[in-house]
Amino acid sequence: MEPGKLYITAFYFLITTMTTVGYGDITPTNTQEEILAIFSMLIGVITFSYATGSLSSILSIMDTQSVEMMQ
């Protein structure tokens, strides 16, 4: 296997492990599919992180307002 392909495969497994997606039953079979899977996982993680952060911010503001209202 060529070094470039080997590095992309290693990076694919790194991203798959870090995003906790898991290896599953359907896996990429060539370099182009691995690159697409990497981008898909990164976009998914960024979207999920943004949504979680926004929800946390909303809940924090609501909690602050309820404490002020009780005082």
Secondary structure as GFF3:
##gff-version 3
##sequence-region A 1 71
A	DSSP	alpha_helix	3	18	.	.	.	ID=ss1
A	DSSP	alpha_helix	31	70	.	.	.	ID=ss2
###
